[in-house]
């Protein structure tokens, strides 16, 4: 993977909500959610839930930062499953109460 390819991939992700995993060393990671705010020749910035962060394209190549699109479909599926389980629990508790 080269810098130009990474720049194109970053540019393609610009208008998407992202999940960001940052390797901070010694098997420790920080996790963020956010959007790519600006793209510059040597770095790009991401507006996260914890403030503005900047990264270089080599951070992506060396996997110091991993960017993933936020999966709305998966979140929607999980929420539906939780609602169904709560309804089943409510029915079960109602039967116990009677």
Biopython code that builds the backbone (N, CA, C, O; Angstrom):
import numpy as np
from Bio.PDB.StructureBuilder import StructureBuilder

atoms = [
    (1, "UNK", "N", (0.854, -1.176, 0.000)),
    (1, "UNK", "CA", (0.000, 0.000, 0.000)),
    (1, "UNK", "C", (0.897, 1.235, 0.000)),
    (1, "UNK", "O", (1.882, 1.300, 0.735)),
    (2, "UNK", "N", (0.543, 2.217, -0.837)),
    (2, "UNK", "CA", (1.336, 3.443, -0.875)),
    (2, "UNK", "C", (0.523, 4.640, -0.406)),
    (2, "UNK", "O", (-0.686, 4.544, -0.195)),
    (3, "UNK", "N", (1.203, 5.764, -0.247)),
    (3, "UNK", "CA", (0.579, 6.981, 0.303)),
    (3, "UNK", "C", (-0.587, 7.458, -0.570)),
    (3, "UNK", "O", (-1.627, 7.854, -0.044)),
    (4, "UNK", "N", (-0.425, 7.424, -1.888)),
    (4, "UNK", "CA", (-1.494, 7.899, -2.777)),
    (4, "UNK", "C", (-2.761, 7.060, -2.636)),
    (4, "UNK", "O", (-3.873, 7.589, -2.661)),
    (5, "UNK", "N", (-2.585, 5.758, -2.490)),
    (5, "UNK", "CA", (-3.734, 4.869, -2.294)),
    (5, "UNK", "C", (-4.444, 5.188, -0.978)),
    (5, "UNK", "O", (-5.673, 5.220, -0.915)),
    (6, "UNK", "N", (-3.653, 5.424, 0.068)),
    (6, "UNK", "CA", (-4.229, 5.757, 1.380)),
    (6, "UNK", "C", (-4.965, 7.088, 1.308)),
    (6, "UNK", "O", (-6.060, 7.220, 1.855)),
    (7, "UNK", "N", (-4.376, 8.074, 0.639)),
    (7, "UNK", "CA", (-5.040, 9.383, 0.498)),
    (7, "UNK", "C", (-6.394, 9.233, -0.193)),
    (7, "UNK", "O", (-7.375, 9.858, 0.212)),
    (8, "UNK", "N", (-6.446, 8.404, -1.238)),
    (8, "UNK", "CA", (-7.715, 8.175, -1.937)),
    (8, "UNK", "C", (-8.734, 7.488, -1.037)),
    (8, "UNK", "O", (-9.914, 7.837, -1.050)),
    (9, "UNK", "N", (-8.279, 6.507, -0.252)),
    (9, "UNK", "CA", (-9.187, 5.818, 0.667)),
    (9, "UNK", "C", (-9.710, 6.772, 1.741)),
    (9, "UNK", "O", (-10.892, 6.735, 2.083)),
    (10, "UNK", "N", (-8.835, 7.621, 2.270)),
    (10, "UNK", "CA", (-9.249, 8.611, 3.274)),
    (10, "UNK", "C", (-10.264, 9.562, 2.666)),
    (10, "UNK", "O", (-11.270, 9.894, 3.294)),
    (11, "UNK", "N", (-10.000, 9.996, 1.452)),
    (11, "UNK", "CA", (-10.924, 10.906, 0.770)),
    (11, "UNK", "C", (-12.286, 10.247, 0.560)),
    (11, "UNK", "O", (-13.315, 10.912, 0.680)),
    (12, "UNK", "N", (-12.308, 8.945, 0.246)),
    (12, "UNK", "CA", (-13.569, 8.213, 0.068)),
    (12, "UNK", "C", (-14.353, 8.097, 1.373)),
    (12, "UNK", "O", (-15.580, 7.999, 1.351)),
    (13, "UNK", "N", (-13.659, 8.107, 2.501)),
    (13, "UNK", "CA", (-14.314, 7.978, 3.813)),
    (13, "UNK", "C", (-14.772, 9.321, 4.387)),
    (13, "UNK", "O", (-15.366, 9.356, 5.465)),
    (14, "UNK", "N", (-14.509, 10.411, 3.692)),
    (14, "UNK", "CA", (-14.706, 11.749, 4.262)),
    (14, "UNK", "C", (-16.112, 12.009, 4.792)),
    (14, "UNK", "O", (-16.236, 12.626, 5.850)),
    (15, "UNK", "N", (-17.145, 11.590, 4.143)),
    (15, "UNK", "CA", (-18.504, 11.921, 4.581)),
    (15, "UNK", "C", (-19.182, 10.785, 5.335)),
    (15, "UNK", "O", (-20.410, 10.727, 5.398)),
    (16, "UNK", "N", (-18.400, 9.896, 5.902)),
    (16, "UNK", "CA", (-18.951, 8.761, 6.639)),
    (16, "UNK", "C", (-18.615, 8.858, 8.116)),
    (16, "UNK", "O", (-17.568, 9.382, 8.496)),
    (17, "UNK", "N", (-19.512, 8.348, 8.938)),
    (17, "UNK", "CA", (-19.208, 8.219, 10.358)),
    (17, "UNK", "C", (-18.254, 7.044, 10.512)),
    (17, "UNK", "O", (-18.468, 5.979, 9.931)),
    (18, "UNK", "N", (-17.191, 7.244, 11.306)),
    (18, "UNK", "CA", (-16.143, 6.238, 11.420)),
    (18, "UNK", "C", (-15.952, 5.764, 12.848)),
    (18, "UNK", "O", (-16.197, 6.487, 13.813)),
    (19, "UNK", "N", (-15.507, 4.527, 12.944)),
    (19, "UNK", "CA", (-14.998, 3.992, 14.206)),
    (19, "UNK", "C", (-13.488, 3.972, 14.055)),
    (19, "UNK", "O", (-12.969, 3.450, 13.069)),
    (20, "UNK", "N", (-12.778, 4.535, 15.024)),
    (20, "UNK", "CA", (-11.336, 4.694, 14.931)),
    (20, "UNK", "C", (-10.669, 3.955, 16.076)),
    (20, "UNK", "O", (-11.060, 4.097, 17.235)),
    (21, "UNK", "N", (-9.649, 3.157, 15.738)),
    (21, "UNK", "CA", (-8.860, 2.435, 16.732)),
    (21, "UNK", "C", (-7.420, 2.921, 16.590)),
    (21, "UNK", "O", (-6.825, 2.815, 15.517)),
    (22, "UNK", "N", (-6.862, 3.457, 17.681)),
    (22, "UNK", "CA", (-5.515, 4.010, 17.648)),
    (22, "UNK", "C", (-4.612, 3.209, 18.575)),
    (22, "UNK", "O", (-4.904, 3.055, 19.761)),
    (23, "UNK", "N", (-3.511, 2.699, 18.024)),
    (23, "UNK", "CA", (-2.525, 1.960, 18.805)),
    (23, "UNK", "C", (-1.634, 2.983, 19.514)),
    (23, "UNK", "O", (-0.915, 3.741, 18.863)),
    (24, "UNK", "N", (-1.683, 3.001, 20.852)),
    (24, "UNK", "CA", (-0.868, 3.956, 21.606)),
    (24, "UNK", "C", (0.347, 3.275, 22.240)),
    (24, "UNK", "O", (1.031, 3.870, 23.073)),
    (25, "UNK", "N", (0.610, 2.042, 21.849)),
    (25, "UNK", "CA", (1.803, 1.337, 22.303)),
    (25, "UNK", "C", (1.529, 0.394, 23.452)),
    (25, "UNK", "O", (0.527, 0.518, 24.157)),
    (26, "UNK", "N", (2.450, -0.566, 23.632)),
    (26, "UNK", "CA", (2.372, -1.548, 24.708)),
    (26, "UNK", "C", (1.017, -2.258, 24.763)),
    (26, "UNK", "O", (0.446, -2.443, 25.837)),
    (27, "UNK", "N", (0.517, -2.647, 23.603)),
    (27, "UNK", "CA", (-0.779, -3.340, 23.498)),
    (27, "UNK", "C", (-1.939, -2.544, 24.078)),
    (27, "UNK", "O", (-2.893, -3.123, 24.598)),
    (28, "UNK", "N", (-1.862, -1.228, 23.993)),
    (28, "UNK", "CA", (-2.945, -0.363, 24.464)),
    (28, "UNK", "C", (-3.538, 0.368, 23.269)),
    (28, "UNK", "O", (-2.833, 0.766, 22.342)),
    (29, "UNK", "N", (-4.858, 0.532, 23.318)),
    (29, "UNK", "CA", (-5.575, 1.178, 22.227)),
    (29, "UNK", "C", (-6.536, 2.219, 22.772)),
    (29, "UNK", "O", (-7.047, 2.095, 23.885)),
    (30, "UNK", "N", (-6.774, 3.250, 21.966)),
    (30, "UNK", "CA", (-7.831, 4.226, 22.236)),
    (30, "UNK", "C", (-8.854, 4.075, 21.123)),
    (30, "UNK", "O", (-8.506, 3.812, 19.972)),
    (31, "UNK", "N", (-10.112, 4.245, 21.478)),
    (31, "UNK", "CA", (-11.198, 4.091, 20.519)),
    (31, "UNK", "C", (-11.983, 5.397, 20.435)),
    (31, "UNK", "O", (-12.269, 6.034, 21.449)),
    (32, "UNK", "N", (-12.320, 5.779, 19.217)),
    (32, "UNK", "CA", (-13.077, 7.007, 18.976)),
    (32, "UNK", "C", (-14.157, 6.740, 17.941)),
    (32, "UNK", "O", (-14.128, 5.743, 17.220)),
    (33, "UNK", "N", (-15.100, 7.653, 17.890)),
    (33, "UNK", "CA", (-16.065, 7.720, 16.800)),
    (33, "UNK", "C", (-15.991, 9.129, 16.261)),
    (33, "UNK", "O", (-15.863, 10.078, 17.035)),
    (34, "UNK", "N", (-16.069, 9.290, 14.952)),
    (34, "UNK", "CA", (-15.998, 10.630, 14.403)),
    (34, "UNK", "C", (-16.040, 10.648, 12.889)),
    (34, "UNK", "O", (-16.299, 9.640, 12.232)),
    (35, "UNK", "N", (-15.774, 11.845, 12.356)),
    (35, "UNK", "CA", (-15.782, 12.092, 10.917)),
    (35, "UNK", "C", (-14.483, 12.772, 10.508)),
    (35, "UNK", "O", (-13.909, 13.551, 11.269)),
    (36, "UNK", "N", (-14.030, 12.468, 9.300)),
    (36, "UNK", "CA", (-12.855, 13.148, 8.774)),
    (36, "UNK", "C", (-13.248, 14.587, 8.501)),
    (36, "UNK", "O", (-14.204, 14.850, 7.771)),
    (37, "UNK", "N", (-12.510, 15.518, 9.088)),
    (37, "UNK", "CA", (-12.843, 16.936, 8.950)),
    (37, "UNK", "C", (-12.098, 17.572, 7.788)),
    (37, "UNK", "O", (-12.715, 18.158, 6.898)),
    (38, "UNK", "N", (-10.775, 17.458, 7.791)),
    (38, "UNK", "CA", (-9.963, 18.081, 6.744)),
    (38, "UNK", "C", (-8.897, 17.108, 6.265)),
    (38, "UNK", "O", (-8.425, 16.247, 7.007)),
    (39, "UNK", "N", (-8.534, 17.276, 4.988)),
    (39, "UNK", "CA", (-7.479, 16.460, 4.394)),
    (39, "UNK", "C", (-6.412, 17.410, 3.872)),
    (39, "UNK", "O", (-6.695, 18.310, 3.082)),
    (40, "UNK", "N", (-5.185, 17.198, 4.322)),
    (40, "UNK", "CA", (-4.044, 18.010, 3.929)),
    (40, "UNK", "C", (-3.028, 17.123, 3.217)),
    (40, "UNK", "O", (-3.153, 15.899, 3.245)),
    (41, "UNK", "N", (-2.017, 17.727, 2.574)),
    (41, "UNK", "CA", (-1.023, 16.917, 1.846)),
    (41, "UNK", "C", (-0.288, 15.886, 2.706)),
    (41, "UNK", "O", (0.023, 14.797, 2.223)),
    (42, "UNK", "N", (-0.003, 16.213, 3.975)),
    (42, "UNK", "CA", (0.785, 15.307, 4.807)),
    (42, "UNK", "C", (0.015, 14.675, 5.962)),
    (42, "UNK", "O", (0.520, 13.759, 6.610)),
    (43, "UNK", "N", (-1.197, 15.149, 6.228)),
    (43, "UNK", "CA", (-1.981, 14.598, 7.330)),
    (43, "UNK", "C", (-3.453, 14.857, 7.098)),
    (43, "UNK", "O", (-3.837, 15.576, 6.175)),
    (44, "UNK", "N", (-4.281, 14.256, 7.957)),
    (44, "UNK", "CA", (-5.724, 14.496, 7.922)),
    (44, "UNK", "C", (-6.208, 14.624, 9.355)),
    (44, "UNK", "O", (-5.592, 14.094, 10.279)),
    (45, "UNK", "N", (-7.314, 15.330, 9.533)),
    (45, "UNK", "CA", (-7.864, 15.531, 10.877)),
    (45, "UNK", "C", (-9.221, 14.847, 10.967)),
    (45, "UNK", "O", (-9.971, 14.753, 9.995)),
    (46, "UNK", "N", (-9.503, 14.372, 12.183)),
    (46, "UNK", "CA", (-10.774, 13.712, 12.456)),
    (46, "UNK", "C", (-11.412, 14.386, 13.659)),
    (46, "UNK", "O", (-10.790, 14.516, 14.713)),
    (47, "UNK", "N", (-12.659, 14.813, 13.494)),
    (47, "UNK", "CA", (-13.446, 15.352, 14.598)),
    (47, "UNK", "C", (-14.060, 14.166, 15.321)),
    (47, "UNK", "O", (-14.946, 13.494, 14.792)),
    (48, "UNK", "N", (-13.580, 13.912, 16.541)),
    (48, "UNK", "CA", (-14.037, 12.738, 17.286)),
    (48, "UNK", "C", (-14.944, 13.147, 18.429)),
    (48, "UNK", "O", (-15.173, 14.332, 18.676)),
    (49, "UNK", "N", (-15.455, 12.138, 19.121)),
    (49, "UNK", "CA", (-16.276, 12.383, 20.297)),
    (49, "UNK", "C", (-15.427, 12.921, 21.455)),
    (49, "UNK", "O", (-15.971, 13.339, 22.477)),
    (50, "UNK", "N", (-14.104, 12.912, 21.301)),
    (50, "UNK", "CA", (-13.206, 13.435, 22.342)),
    (50, "UNK", "C", (-12.357, 14.588, 21.842)),
    (50, "UNK", "O", (-11.315, 14.879, 22.428)),
    (51, "UNK", "N", (-12.778, 15.253, 20.770)),
    (51, "UNK", "CA", (-12.049, 16.399, 20.253)),
    (51, "UNK", "C", (-11.408, 16.127, 18.900)),
    (51, "UNK", "O", (-11.566, 15.050, 18.325)),
    (52, "UNK", "N", (-10.690, 17.114, 18.408)),
    (52, "UNK", "CA", (-10.047, 17.029, 17.104)),
    (52, "UNK", "C", (-8.725, 16.268, 17.216)),
    (52, "UNK", "O", (-7.899, 16.573, 18.076)),
    (53, "UNK", "N", (-8.530, 15.279, 16.346)),
    (53, "UNK", "CA", (-7.310, 14.472, 16.328)),
    (53, "UNK", "C", (-6.707, 14.561, 14.932)),
    (53, "UNK", "O", (-7.434, 14.646, 13.943)),
    (54, "UNK", "N", (-5.378, 14.541, 14.850)),
    (54, "UNK", "CA", (-4.723, 14.543, 13.542)),
    (54, "UNK", "C", (-3.836, 13.311, 13.404)),
    (54, "UNK", "O", (-3.235, 12.840, 14.370)),
    (55, "UNK", "N", (-3.772, 12.804, 12.174)),
    (55, "UNK", "CA", (-3.007, 11.605, 11.871)),
    (55, "UNK", "C", (-2.319, 11.773, 10.529)),
    (55, "UNK", "O", (-2.771, 12.546, 9.684)),
    (56, "UNK", "N", (-1.229, 11.050, 10.337)),
    (56, "UNK", "CA", (-0.550, 11.054, 9.046)),
    (56, "UNK", "C", (-0.994, 9.836, 8.246)),
    (56, "UNK", "O", (-1.566, 8.889, 8.786)),
    (57, "UNK", "N", (-0.719, 9.883, 6.957)),
    (57, "UNK", "CA", (-1.074, 8.758, 6.099)),
    (57, "UNK", "C", (-0.204, 7.539, 6.425)),
    (57, "UNK", "O", (-0.638, 6.400, 6.252)),
    (58, "UNK", "N", (1.010, 7.780, 6.892)),
    (58, "UNK", "CA", (1.864, 6.650, 7.279)),
    (58, "UNK", "C", (1.327, 5.968, 8.534)),
    (58, "UNK", "O", (1.598, 4.787, 8.749)),
    (59, "UNK", "N", (0.560, 6.697, 9.379)),
    (59, "UNK", "CA", (-0.100, 6.055, 10.526)),
    (59, "UNK", "C", (-1.070, 4.977, 10.054)),
    (59, "UNK", "O", (-1.224, 3.944, 10.705)),
    (60, "UNK", "N", (-1.718, 5.220, 8.927)),
    (60, "UNK", "CA", (-2.663, 4.238, 8.375)),
    (60, "UNK", "C", (-1.886, 3.054, 7.796)),
    (60, "UNK", "O", (-2.266, 1.900, 7.996)),
    (61, "UNK", "N", (-0.802, 3.342, 7.082)),
    (61, "UNK", "CA", (-0.010, 2.275, 6.465)),
    (61, "UNK", "C", (0.593, 1.358, 7.525)),
    (61, "UNK", "O", (0.595, 0.138, 7.363)),
    (62, "UNK", "N", (1.105, 1.941, 8.611)),
    (62, "UNK", "CA", (1.740, 1.147, 9.667)),
    (62, "UNK", "C", (0.740, 0.615, 10.693)),
    (62, "UNK", "O", (1.124, -0.003, 11.687)),
    (63, "UNK", "N", (-0.536, 0.863, 10.442)),
    (63, "UNK", "CA", (-1.646, 0.383, 11.282)),
    (63, "UNK", "C", (-1.601, 0.925, 12.708)),
    (63, "UNK", "O", (-2.055, 0.268, 13.645)),
    (64, "UNK", "N", (-1.051, 2.126, 12.863)),
    (64, "UNK", "CA", (-1.162, 2.814, 14.151)),
    (64, "UNK", "C", (-2.603, 3.274, 14.333)),
    (64, "UNK", "O", (-3.112, 3.331, 15.452)),
    (65, "UNK", "N", (-3.249, 3.601, 13.223)),
    (65, "UNK", "CA", (-4.667, 3.964, 13.248)),
    (65, "UNK", "C", (-5.409, 3.054, 12.274)),
    (65, "UNK", "O", (-4.941, 2.798, 11.164)),
    (66, "UNK", "N", (-6.569, 2.573, 12.705)),
    (66, "UNK", "CA", (-7.429, 1.750, 11.856)),
    (66, "UNK", "C", (-8.790, 2.434, 11.783)),
    (66, "UNK", "O", (-9.413, 2.714, 12.808)),
    (67, "UNK", "N", (-9.237, 2.695, 10.575)),
    (67, "UNK", "CA", (-10.519, 3.369, 10.342)),
    (67, "UNK", "C", (-11.526, 2.378, 9.779)),
    (67, "UNK", "O", (-11.223, 1.636, 8.845)),
    (68, "UNK", "N", (-12.711, 2.372, 10.345)),
    (68, "UNK", "CA", (-13.805, 1.529, 9.843)),
    (68, "UNK", "C", (-15.062, 2.372, 9.744)),
    (68, "UNK", "O", (-15.328, 3.221, 10.595)),
    (69, "UNK", "N", (-15.837, 2.123, 8.685)),
    (69, "UNK", "CA", (-17.133, 2.784, 8.582)),
    (69, "UNK", "C", (-18.021, 2.304, 9.713)),
    (69, "UNK", "O", (-17.999, 1.129, 10.077)),
    (70, "UNK", "N", (-18.796, 3.213, 10.261)),
    (70, "UNK", "CA", (-19.741, 2.863, 11.303)),
    (70, "UNK", "C", (-20.842, 2.034, 10.661)),
    (70, "UNK", "O", (-21.430, 2.453, 9.663)),
    (71, "UNK", "N", (-21.126, 0.875, 11.214)),
    (71, "UNK", "CA", (-22.090, -0.056, 10.639)),
    (71, "UNK", "C", (-23.480, 0.194, 11.235)),
    (71, "UNK", "O", (-23.835, -0.365, 12.272)),
    (72, "UNK", "N", (-24.256, 1.042, 10.557)),
    (72, "UNK", "CA", (-25.599, 1.385, 11.037)),
    (72, "UNK", "C", (-26.519, 0.177, 11.012)),
    (72, "UNK", "O", (-27.370, 0.029, 11.889)),
    (73, "UNK", "N", (-26.358, -0.698, 10.008)),
    (73, "UNK", "CA", (-27.219, -1.870, 9.909)),
    (73, "UNK", "C", (-27.012, -2.791, 11.114)),
    (73, "UNK", "O", (-27.978, -3.302, 11.682)),
    (74, "UNK", "N", (-25.754, -3.000, 11.500)),
    (74, "UNK", "CA", (-25.464, -3.841, 12.660)),
    (74, "UNK", "C", (-26.047, -3.228, 13.928)),
    (74, "UNK", "O", (-26.639, -3.936, 14.743)),
    (75, "UNK", "N", (-25.886, -1.923, 14.100)),
    (75, "UNK", "CA", (-26.448, -1.248, 15.271)),
    (75, "UNK", "C", (-27.970, -1.407, 15.299)),
    (75, "UNK", "O", (-28.544, -1.689, 16.351)),
    (76, "UNK", "N", (-28.613, -1.230, 14.172)),
    (76, "UNK", "CA", (-30.063, -1.373, 14.075)),
    (76, "UNK", "C", (-30.488, -2.791, 14.453)),
    (76, "UNK", "O", (-31.465, -2.977, 15.179)),
    (77, "UNK", "N", (-29.762, -3.780, 13.966)),
    (77, "UNK", "CA", (-30.061, -5.183, 14.269)),
    (77, "UNK", "C", (-29.929, -5.465, 15.765)),
    (77, "UNK", "O", (-30.773, -6.143, 16.351)),
    (78, "UNK", "N", (-28.874, -4.944, 16.374)),
    (78, "UNK", "CA", (-28.661, -5.149, 17.813)),
    (78, "UNK", "C", (-29.789, -4.511, 18.620)),
    (78, "UNK", "O", (-30.278, -5.106, 19.580)),
    (79, "UNK", "N", (-30.202, -3.312, 18.239)),
    (79, "UNK", "CA", (-31.282, -2.627, 18.959)),
    (79, "UNK", "C", (-32.582, -3.417, 18.849)),
    (79, "UNK", "O", (-33.301, -3.550, 19.839)),
    (80, "UNK", "N", (-32.896, -3.943, 17.672)),
    (80, "UNK", "CA", (-34.109, -4.747, 17.506)),
    (80, "UNK", "C", (-34.053, -5.989, 18.385)),
    (80, "UNK", "O", (-35.049, -6.341, 19.018)),
    (81, "UNK", "N", (-32.904, -6.659, 18.436)),
    (81, "UNK", "CA", (-32.759, -7.853, 19.289)),
    (81, "UNK", "C", (-32.975, -7.509, 20.756)),
    (81, "UNK", "O", (-33.618, -8.266, 21.483)),
    (82, "UNK", "N", (-32.443, -6.375, 21.193)),
    (82, "UNK", "CA", (-32.622, -5.950, 22.588)),
    (82, "UNK", "C", (-34.092, -5.687, 22.882)),
    (82, "UNK", "O", (-34.590, -6.083, 23.936)),
    (83, "UNK", "N", (-34.787, -5.030, 21.972)),
    (83, "UNK", "CA", (-36.209, -4.736, 22.167)),
    (83, "UNK", "C", (-37.009, -6.033, 22.263)),
    (83, "UNK", "O", (-37.893, -6.155, 23.111)),
    (84, "UNK", "N", (-36.703, -6.998, 21.400)),
    (84, "UNK", "CA", (-37.410, -8.283, 21.434)),
    (84, "UNK", "C", (-37.161, -9.000, 22.760)),
    (84, "UNK", "O", (-38.096, -9.524, 23.366)),
    (85, "UNK", "N", (-35.908, -9.026, 23.212)),
    (85, "UNK", "CA", (-35.574, -9.684, 24.488)),
    (85, "UNK", "C", (-36.276, -8.996, 25.658)),
    (85, "UNK", "O", (-36.750, -9.673, 26.571)),
    (86, "UNK", "N", (-36.350, -7.674, 25.647)),
    (86, "UNK", "CA", (-37.043, -6.951, 26.720)),
    (86, "UNK", "C", (-38.536, -7.269, 26.717)),
    (86, "UNK", "O", (-39.144, -7.408, 27.779)),
    (87, "UNK", "N", (-39.125, -7.383, 25.538)),
    (87, "UNK", "CA", (-40.546, -7.731, 25.453)),
    (87, "UNK", "C", (-40.789, -9.143, 25.990)),
    (87, "UNK", "O", (-41.777, -9.385, 26.684)),
    (88, "UNK", "N", (-39.893, -10.064, 25.670)),
    (88, "UNK", "CA", (-40.025, -11.432, 26.175)),
    (88, "UNK", "C", (-39.866, -11.457, 27.693)),
    (88, "UNK", "O", (-40.608, -12.157, 28.383)),
    (89, "UNK", "N", (-38.911, -10.703, 28.212)),
    (89, "UNK", "CA", (-38.703, -10.629, 29.657)),
    (89, "UNK", "C", (-39.925, -10.024, 30.348)),
    (89, "UNK", "O", (-40.334, -10.492, 31.410)),
    (90, "UNK", "N", (-40.496, -9.003, 29.756)),
    (90, "UNK", "CA", (-41.680, -8.360, 30.331)),
    (90, "UNK", "C", (-42.844, -9.352, 30.406)),
    (90, "UNK", "O", (-43.542, -9.426, 31.418)),
    (91, "UNK", "N", (-43.047, -10.120, 29.313)),
    (91, "UNK", "CA", (-44.100, -11.126, 29.297)),
    (91, "UNK", "C", (-43.873, -12.186, 30.375)),
    (91, "UNK", "O", (-44.803, -12.580, 31.079)),
    (92, "UNK", "N", (-42.633, -12.635, 30.491)),
    (92, "UNK", "CA", (-42.286, -13.648, 31.489)),
    (92, "UNK", "C", (-42.539, -13.128, 32.899)),
    (92, "UNK", "O", (-43.117, -13.831, 33.727)),
    (93, "UNK", "N", (-42.112, -11.906, 33.172)),
    (93, "UNK", "CA", (-42.313, -11.325, 34.511)),
    (93, "UNK", "C", (-43.801, -11.087, 34.801)),
    (93, "UNK", "O", (-44.240, -11.215, 35.944)),
    (94, "UNK", "N", (-44.567, -10.744, 33.774)),
    (94, "UNK", "CA", (-45.994, -10.528, 33.933)),
    (94, "UNK", "C", (-46.687, -11.832, 34.329)),
    (94, "UNK", "O", (-47.560, -11.843, 35.197)),
    (95, "UNK", "N", (-46.284, -12.942, 33.677)),
    (95, "UNK", "CA", (-46.859, -14.244, 34.006)),
    (95, "UNK", "C", (-46.496, -14.680, 35.421)),
    (95, "UNK", "O", (-47.316, -15.284, 36.112)),
    (96, "UNK", "N", (-45.282, -14.381, 35.855)),
    (96, "UNK", "CA", (-44.871, -14.714, 37.220)),
    (96, "UNK", "C", (-45.666, -13.924, 38.258)),
    (96, "UNK", "O", (-45.973, -14.431, 39.337)),
    (97, "UNK", "N", (-45.988, -12.711, 37.926)),
    (97, "UNK", "CA", (-46.690, -11.819, 38.853)),
    (97, "UNK", "C", (-48.141, -12.251, 39.046)),
    (97, "UNK", "O", (-48.703, -12.032, 40.119)),
    (98, "UNK", "N", (-48.765, -12.864, 38.028)),
    (98, "UNK", "CA", (-50.191, -13.231, 38.103)),
    (98, "UNK", "C", (-50.427, -14.437, 38.951)),
    (98, "UNK", "O", (-51.570, -14.866, 39.109)),
]
sb = StructureBuilder()
sb.init_structure("model")
sb.init_model(0)
sb.init_chain("A")
sb.init_seg("    ")
for serial, (resi, resn, name, xyz) in enumerate(atoms, 1):
    if name == "N":
        sb.init_residue(resn, " ", resi, " ")
    sb.init_atom(name, np.array(xyz, "f"), 0.0, 1.0, " ", f" {name:<3s}", serial, name[0])
structure = sb.get_structure()
